[in-house]
Amino acid sequence: MTNVIVYGDTVRVPELRRELPLTVPDPFLYVEADGRRHVLVGSMELPRIQGAAPDVECHPLEEFGYDELVAAGGTKDAIRDETALRALRALGVREAAVPFSFPLGLADRLRAERVELRVDQELFDERRRVKTEAQLAGIRRAQRAAEAGMDAARALLRAANGSLAVERVKAAIAQAFAEHGATADDFIVSHGPQSAIGHHMGAGEIRRGEPVVIDLWPRDGETACYADMTRTFCVGEPPAELREWHALVKQSLDRSFAVLRAGVETRAVYDASCEVFEAAGHPTKRTKAPGEPLADGYFHSLGHGVGLEVHEEPGMGMTSSKPLVAGDVVTLEPGLYRRDTGGVRLEDLVLVTVDGAENLTRYPYDLEP
């Protein structure tokens, strides 16, 4: 059985939030050894952790000489490292897997004391893939918040008589998120040529006849789980080419969804999304010239896992291929772009099941708002 050590807080370290589903804002030590789970934490957090995870053995800092270390006048980091080292010795941990985010300073100290640490991010990524019922409930709430934000944006686009400021649209979306118990540090409302730049957050005045890509990834306040969705709109009469692109992107989305199920390789789902564009004469990462970056066409992967991070395993693109498992939550987000014009992207959030998939996104695909 693999020993595990994680150090951090449950706000910024998803590997910890998965094990302890509550907000602990200060860093602490989490250990799995001999099939048992332990935390080394300040007394202020002990009751909350014990209530949220009764199977976790909670060790106060004082158990390992914290007070004497403070009295000796060591630095905060030195006290942290020595207390952690003493705890690991008491638990008999001489080797363990750690995530990629493990603090280098603490790793150096533990290794100097012959505690063998190996970075095994895949171990932590894989254990997060199958979502718990609580996480699925949070993802569904976040998705409803995303759809409420899209409704708010769509209403403003529909009512626009002249130009409409991106900043006004973003304010309405953020308010809708808050009303549904979700937050987001930022999100995309890009338009015109901006929308051909994958993660351009958007700025300025939206004008008639240009594509407007709205990509939202709110985070549920209760579970810290994300949703992710994208729709593309056009204020006024869409140009014929934009309608054509939109239809191709929707066809690619449908083709991808049709092949999605547990056991299917993620690369196979990505390949299905590419075939639609390639048949219509548009470049993809499969057909581009080796060594040359692709700026136009379908230049990104199909999607990614979503959960305690908005981008997590499994990826669905050229560089990785894993069998999907029942309980994966993934995005399908094909797109088509040209630098001088802009782009179209449609994105749904999908739960993989044994015999297919459940689309968690309940929102129309209309190009005209």
GIQUI-V707976 format. One record per pair of residues at least 6 apart in sequence whose ideal C-beta (glycine too) atoms are under 8 Angstrom apart, sorted by the first residue. I is the first residue (numbers start at 1). GAP is how many residues later the second one is. If there is no record, write none. Layout:
i=I gap=GAP
i=I gap=GAP
This chain:
i=1 gap=33
i=1 gap=34
i=2 gap=30
i=2 gap=94
i=2 gap=95
i=2 gap=118
i=2 gap=121
i=3 gap=28
i=3 gap=29
i=3 gap=30
i=3 gap=31
i=3 gap=90
i=3 gap=92
i=3 gap=93
i=3 gap=94
i=4 gap=26
i=4 gap=27
i=4 gap=28
i=4 gap=92
i=4 gap=93
i=4 gap=94
i=4 gap=119
i=5 gap=24
i=5 gap=25
i=5 gap=26
i=5 gap=27
i=5 gap=83
i=5 gap=88
i=5 gap=91
i=5 gap=92
i=5 gap=93
i=5 gap=97
i=5 gap=112
i=6 gap=7
i=6 gap=9
i=6 gap=10
i=6 gap=13
i=6 gap=23
i=6 gap=24
i=6 gap=92
i=6 gap=93
i=6 gap=96
i=7 gap=20
i=7 gap=21
i=7 gap=22
i=7 gap=23
i=7 gap=77
i=7 gap=95
i=7 gap=96
i=7 gap=99
i=8 gap=7
i=8 gap=8
i=8 gap=19
i=8 gap=20
i=8 gap=93
i=8 gap=95
i=9 gap=7
i=9 gap=15
i=9 gap=16
i=9 gap=17
i=9 gap=18
i=9 gap=19
i=10 gap=6
i=10 gap=7
i=10 gap=10
i=10 gap=12
i=10 gap=13
i=10 gap=14
i=10 gap=15
i=10 gap=214
i=11 gap=6
i=11 gap=12
i=11 gap=13
i=11 gap=14
i=11 gap=213
i=13 gap=86
i=13 gap=88
i=14 gap=114
i=14 gap=293
i=14 gap=294
i=14 gap=295
i=14 gap=298
i=15 gap=84
i=15 gap=86
i=15 gap=109
i=15 gap=113
i=16 gap=8
i=16 gap=14
i=17 gap=207
i=17 gap=291
i=18 gap=109
i=18 gap=110
i=18 gap=290
i=19 gap=11
i=19 gap=18
i=19 gap=34
i=19 gap=37
i=20 gap=10
i=20 gap=19
i=20 gap=29
i=20 gap=32
i=20 gap=33
i=20 gap=36
i=21 gap=31
i=21 gap=32
i=21 gap=113
i=21 gap=202
i=22 gap=26
i=22 gap=27
i=22 gap=30
i=23 gap=201
i=24 gap=17
i=24 gap=21
i=24 gap=24
i=24 gap=25
i=26 gap=16
i=26 gap=19
i=28 gap=11
i=28 gap=12
i=28 gap=13
i=28 gap=14
i=28 gap=17
i=29 gap=10
i=29 gap=11
i=29 gap=12
i=29 gap=55
i=29 gap=58
i=30 gap=7
i=30 gap=8
i=30 gap=9
i=31 gap=6
i=31 gap=7
i=31 gap=8
i=31 gap=9
i=31 gap=56
i=31 gap=57
i=31 gap=60
i=31 gap=62
i=31 gap=65
i=32 gap=6
i=33 gap=58
i=33 gap=59
i=33 gap=60
i=33 gap=63
i=34 gap=58
i=36 gap=21
i=37 gap=16
i=37 gap=18
i=37 gap=19
i=37 gap=20
i=38 gap=18
i=38 gap=19
i=38 gap=20
i=38 gap=21
i=38 gap=49
i=38 gap=53
i=39 gap=10
i=39 gap=17
i=39 gap=18
i=39 gap=19
i=39 gap=20
i=40 gap=19
i=40 gap=21
i=40 gap=24
i=40 gap=43
i=40 gap=44
i=40 gap=47
i=41 gap=8
i=41 gap=17
i=41 gap=18
i=41 gap=19
i=41 gap=20
i=42 gap=18
i=42 gap=19
i=43 gap=17
i=43 gap=18
i=43 gap=19
i=46 gap=12
i=46 gap=14
i=49 gap=7
i=49 gap=9
i=50 gap=6
i=50 gap=8
i=59 gap=28
i=60 gap=6
i=61 gap=22
i=63 gap=24
i=64 gap=19
i=64 gap=22
i=64 gap=23
i=64 gap=26
i=65 gap=17
i=65 gap=18
i=65 gap=21
i=66 gap=13
i=66 gap=17
i=69 gap=9
i=69 gap=10
i=69 gap=13
i=69 gap=14
i=70 gap=9
i=74 gap=8
i=77 gap=28
i=80 gap=26
i=81 gap=24
i=81 gap=25
i=81 gap=28
i=81 gap=29
i=84 gap=22
i=84 gap=26
i=85 gap=24
i=85 gap=25
i=85 gap=28
i=85 gap=30
i=88 gap=6
i=88 gap=22
i=88 gap=27
i=93 gap=22
i=94 gap=20
i=94 gap=21
i=94 gap=22
i=95 gap=20
i=95 gap=21
i=95 gap=22
i=95 gap=23
i=96 gap=19
i=96 gap=20
i=96 gap=21
i=96 gap=22
i=97 gap=20
i=97 gap=21
i=97 gap=22
i=97 gap=23
i=97 gap=26
i=97 gap=27
i=98 gap=9
i=98 gap=19
i=98 gap=20
i=98 gap=21
i=98 gap=22
i=99 gap=20
i=99 gap=21
i=99 gap=22
i=99 gap=25
i=100 gap=19
i=100 gap=21
i=102 gap=15
i=102 gap=17
i=107 gap=10
i=110 gap=7
i=111 gap=6
i=125 gap=187
i=125 gap=188
i=126 gap=187
i=128 gap=179
i=128 gap=180
i=128 gap=184
i=128 gap=185
i=129 gap=176
i=129 gap=178
i=129 gap=184
i=129 gap=185
i=129 gap=196
i=129 gap=198
i=129 gap=199
i=130 gap=195
i=130 gap=196
i=130 gap=197
i=130 gap=198
i=131 gap=8
i=131 gap=94
i=131 gap=176
i=131 gap=196
i=131 gap=197
i=131 gap=198
i=131 gap=220
i=134 gap=89
i=135 gap=88
i=135 gap=90
i=135 gap=172
i=135 gap=173
i=136 gap=193
i=136 gap=215
i=137 gap=86
i=138 gap=82
i=138 gap=84
i=138 gap=85
i=138 gap=86
i=138 gap=87
i=139 gap=81
i=139 gap=84
i=139 gap=86
i=139 gap=87
i=139 gap=88
i=139 gap=167
i=139 gap=168
i=139 gap=190
i=139 gap=210
i=139 gap=221
i=140 gap=220
i=141 gap=39
i=141 gap=40
i=141 gap=41
i=141 gap=79
i=141 gap=81
i=141 gap=82
i=142 gap=40
i=142 gap=76
i=142 gap=77
i=142 gap=78
i=142 gap=83
i=142 gap=84
i=142 gap=85
i=143 gap=84
i=143 gap=86
i=143 gap=206
i=143 gap=217
i=143 gap=218
i=144 gap=36
i=145 gap=31
i=145 gap=32
i=145 gap=35
i=145 gap=36
i=145 gap=37
i=145 gap=73
i=145 gap=75
i=145 gap=82
i=146 gap=31
i=146 gap=36
i=146 gap=70
i=146 gap=71
i=146 gap=72
i=146 gap=81
i=146 gap=82
i=146 gap=83
i=147 gap=82
i=147 gap=214
i=147 gap=215
i=147 gap=216
i=148 gap=28
i=148 gap=29
i=148 gap=31
i=148 gap=32
i=149 gap=23
i=149 gap=24
i=149 gap=25
i=149 gap=27
i=149 gap=28
i=149 gap=38
i=149 gap=67
i=149 gap=69
i=150 gap=23
i=150 gap=64
i=150 gap=66
i=150 gap=79
i=150 gap=81
i=150 gap=213
i=151 gap=25
i=152 gap=17
i=152 gap=20
i=152 gap=21
i=152 gap=23
i=152 gap=24
i=153 gap=16
i=153 gap=19
i=153 gap=20
i=153 gap=36
i=153 gap=61
i=154 gap=77
i=154 gap=79
i=154 gap=215
i=155 gap=17
i=155 gap=214
i=156 gap=8
i=156 gap=12
i=156 gap=13
i=156 gap=16
i=157 gap=7
i=157 gap=12
i=157 gap=49
i=157 gap=55
i=157 gap=76
i=157 gap=78
i=157 gap=212
i=158 gap=211
i=160 gap=46
i=160 gap=75
i=163 gap=42
i=163 gap=43
i=163 gap=44
i=164 gap=41
i=164 gap=42
i=164 gap=71
i=165 gap=39
i=165 gap=40
i=165 gap=41
i=166 gap=23
i=166 gap=24
i=166 gap=25
i=166 gap=36
i=166 gap=37
i=166 gap=38
i=166 gap=39
i=166 gap=40
i=167 gap=36
i=169 gap=20
i=169 gap=37
i=169 gap=45
i=170 gap=17
i=170 gap=19
i=170 gap=32
i=173 gap=14
i=173 gap=16
i=173 gap=41
i=173 gap=43
i=174 gap=10
i=177 gap=6
i=177 gap=7
i=177 gap=41
i=180 gap=38
i=181 gap=39
i=181 gap=40
i=181 gap=41
i=182 gap=36
i=182 gap=37
i=182 gap=38
i=182 gap=39
i=183 gap=35
i=183 gap=36
i=183 gap=38
i=184 gap=32
i=184 gap=33
i=184 gap=34
i=184 gap=35
i=186 gap=15
i=187 gap=14
i=187 gap=27
i=187 gap=28
i=187 gap=29
i=187 gap=30
i=187 gap=31
i=188 gap=11
i=188 gap=12
i=188 gap=13
i=188 gap=14
i=188 gap=25
i=188 gap=26
i=188 gap=27
i=188 gap=28
i=188 gap=42
i=189 gap=12
i=189 gap=13
i=189 gap=23
i=189 gap=24
i=189 gap=25
i=190 gap=7
i=190 gap=10
i=190 gap=11
i=190 gap=12
i=190 gap=22
i=190 gap=23
i=190 gap=152
i=191 gap=11
i=191 gap=13
i=191 gap=15
i=191 gap=16
i=191 gap=19
i=191 gap=20
i=191 gap=21
i=191 gap=22
i=191 gap=151
i=192 gap=15
i=192 gap=18
i=192 gap=19
i=192 gap=149
i=192 gap=150
i=193 gap=146
i=193 gap=147
i=193 gap=148
i=193 gap=149
i=194 gap=6
i=194 gap=8
i=194 gap=9
i=194 gap=10
i=194 gap=148
i=195 gap=7
i=195 gap=16
i=195 gap=17
i=195 gap=18
i=195 gap=37
i=195 gap=142
i=195 gap=147
i=195 gap=148
i=195 gap=149
i=195 gap=150
i=196 gap=100
i=196 gap=141
i=196 gap=142
i=196 gap=143
i=196 gap=145
i=196 gap=146
i=196 gap=147
i=198 gap=101
i=198 gap=102
i=202 gap=11
i=206 gap=6
i=206 gap=29
i=207 gap=28
i=208 gap=27
i=208 gap=28
i=208 gap=29
i=209 gap=25
i=209 gap=26
i=209 gap=27
i=209 gap=28
i=209 gap=29
i=209 gap=30
i=210 gap=24
i=210 gap=25
i=210 gap=132
i=211 gap=21
i=211 gap=22
i=211 gap=23
i=211 gap=31
i=211 gap=130
i=211 gap=131
i=211 gap=132
i=211 gap=133
i=212 gap=20
i=212 gap=21
i=212 gap=22
i=212 gap=23
i=213 gap=17
i=213 gap=18
i=213 gap=19
i=213 gap=129
i=213 gap=130
i=213 gap=131
i=213 gap=132
i=214 gap=16
i=214 gap=17
i=214 gap=18
i=214 gap=19
i=215 gap=13
i=215 gap=14
i=215 gap=15
i=215 gap=130
i=215 gap=132
i=216 gap=11
i=216 gap=12
i=216 gap=13
i=216 gap=14
i=217 gap=9
i=217 gap=10
i=217 gap=11
i=217 gap=12
i=217 gap=93
i=218 gap=8
i=218 gap=9
i=219 gap=6
i=219 gap=7
i=219 gap=91
i=220 gap=6
i=220 gap=7
i=224 gap=84
i=225 gap=81
i=225 gap=82
i=225 gap=83
i=226 gap=80
i=226 gap=81
i=226 gap=82
i=226 gap=83
i=226 gap=84
i=227 gap=79
i=227 gap=122
i=227 gap=133
i=228 gap=78
i=228 gap=82
i=228 gap=103
i=228 gap=105
i=228 gap=119
i=228 gap=121
i=229 gap=118
i=229 gap=119
i=229 gap=120
i=229 gap=132
i=229 gap=134
i=230 gap=103
i=230 gap=115
i=230 gap=116
i=230 gap=117
i=231 gap=115
i=231 gap=116
i=231 gap=132
i=231 gap=134
i=232 gap=14
i=232 gap=17
i=232 gap=111
i=232 gap=112
i=232 gap=113
i=232 gap=114
i=232 gap=135
i=233 gap=133
i=233 gap=134
i=233 gap=135
i=233 gap=136
i=234 gap=8
i=234 gap=133
i=234 gap=134
i=234 gap=135
i=235 gap=134
i=238 gap=8
i=238 gap=129
i=238 gap=130
i=241 gap=100
i=242 gap=102
i=242 gap=125
i=243 gap=124
i=245 gap=91
i=245 gap=98
i=245 gap=99
i=246 gap=98
i=246 gap=100
i=246 gap=121
i=248 gap=28
i=248 gap=29
i=248 gap=32
i=248 gap=34
i=248 gap=88
i=249 gap=85
i=249 gap=86
i=249 gap=87
i=249 gap=95
i=249 gap=96
i=249 gap=97
i=250 gap=96
i=250 gap=115
i=251 gap=25
i=252 gap=21
i=252 gap=22
i=252 gap=24
i=252 gap=25
i=252 gap=46
i=252 gap=82
i=253 gap=20
i=253 gap=79
i=253 gap=80
i=253 gap=81
i=253 gap=93
i=253 gap=95
i=255 gap=17
i=255 gap=18
i=255 gap=20
i=255 gap=21
i=256 gap=13
i=256 gap=14
i=256 gap=16
i=256 gap=17
i=256 gap=46
i=256 gap=47
i=256 gap=76
i=256 gap=78
i=257 gap=75
i=257 gap=91
i=257 gap=93
i=257 gap=100
i=257 gap=102
i=258 gap=14
i=259 gap=9
i=259 gap=10
i=259 gap=13
i=260 gap=9
i=260 gap=64
i=260 gap=70
i=260 gap=72
i=260 gap=90
i=260 gap=92
i=260 gap=96
i=260 gap=97
i=261 gap=63
i=261 gap=91
i=261 gap=92
i=261 gap=93
i=261 gap=94
i=261 gap=95
i=261 gap=96
i=262 gap=61
i=262 gap=62
i=262 gap=63
i=262 gap=64
i=262 gap=66
i=262 gap=90
i=262 gap=91
i=262 gap=92
i=262 gap=93
i=263 gap=60
i=263 gap=61
i=264 gap=59
i=264 gap=60
i=265 gap=56
i=265 gap=57
i=265 gap=58
i=265 gap=59
i=266 gap=48
i=266 gap=49
i=266 gap=50
i=266 gap=51
i=266 gap=54
i=266 gap=55
i=266 gap=56
i=266 gap=57
i=266 gap=58
i=267 gap=49
i=267 gap=50
i=267 gap=51
i=267 gap=53
i=267 gap=54
i=268 gap=53
i=269 gap=33
i=269 gap=34
i=269 gap=47
i=269 gap=55
i=269 gap=63
i=270 gap=31
i=270 gap=32
i=270 gap=46
i=270 gap=47
i=270 gap=48
i=271 gap=15
i=273 gap=25
i=273 gap=29
i=273 gap=59
i=273 gap=61
i=274 gap=10
i=274 gap=11
i=274 gap=12
i=274 gap=13
i=274 gap=24
i=276 gap=58
i=277 gap=6
i=277 gap=7
i=277 gap=20
i=277 gap=21
i=277 gap=57
i=277 gap=59
i=278 gap=6
i=278 gap=8
i=278 gap=9
i=282 gap=15
i=282 gap=16
i=282 gap=54
i=283 gap=11
i=283 gap=13
i=283 gap=14
i=283 gap=15
i=284 gap=10
i=284 gap=13
i=284 gap=14
i=284 gap=15
i=285 gap=9
i=285 gap=13
i=285 gap=14
i=285 gap=15
i=285 gap=16
i=285 gap=32
i=285 gap=33
i=286 gap=32
i=288 gap=6
i=288 gap=9
i=295 gap=42
i=295 gap=44
i=296 gap=41
i=296 gap=42
i=296 gap=43
i=297 gap=39
i=297 gap=40
i=297 gap=41
i=298 gap=36
i=298 gap=37
i=298 gap=38
i=298 gap=39
i=299 gap=38
i=300 gap=17
i=300 gap=33
i=300 gap=35
i=301 gap=14
i=301 gap=15
i=301 gap=16
i=301 gap=17
i=301 gap=18
i=302 gap=14
i=302 gap=15
i=302 gap=30
i=302 gap=31
i=302 gap=32
i=303 gap=12
i=303 gap=13
i=303 gap=27
i=303 gap=28
i=303 gap=29
i=303 gap=30
i=303 gap=44
i=304 gap=7
i=304 gap=8
i=304 gap=9
i=304 gap=10
i=304 gap=11
i=304 gap=12
i=304 gap=26
i=304 gap=27
i=305 gap=6
i=305 gap=7
i=305 gap=8
i=305 gap=9
i=305 gap=10
i=305 gap=23
i=305 gap=24
i=305 gap=25
i=306 gap=6
i=306 gap=23
i=306 gap=24
i=306 gap=25
i=306 gap=43
i=307 gap=22
i=313 gap=9
i=314 gap=6
i=314 gap=8
i=314 gap=10
i=314 gap=14
i=314 gap=16
i=316 gap=14
i=316 gap=16
i=324 gap=6
i=324 gap=28
i=325 gap=27
i=326 gap=26
i=326 gap=27
i=326 gap=28
i=327 gap=24
i=327 gap=25
i=328 gap=23
i=328 gap=24
i=329 gap=20
i=329 gap=21
i=329 gap=22
i=329 gap=23
i=329 gap=31
i=330 gap=19
i=330 gap=20
i=330 gap=22
i=331 gap=16
i=331 gap=17
i=331 gap=18
i=331 gap=19
i=332 gap=15
i=332 gap=16
i=332 gap=18
i=333 gap=12
i=333 gap=13
i=333 gap=14
i=333 gap=15
i=334 gap=11
i=334 gap=12
i=335 gap=8
i=335 gap=9
i=335 gap=10
i=335 gap=11
i=336 gap=7
i=336 gap=8
i=337 gap=6
i=337 gap=7
i=346 gap=19
i=347 gap=14
i=348 gap=11
i=348 gap=12
i=348 gap=13
i=349 gap=10
i=349 gap=11
i=349 gap=12
i=350 gap=7
i=350 gap=8
i=350 gap=9
i=350 gap=10
i=350 gap=11
i=351 gap=6
i=351 gap=7
i=351 gap=9
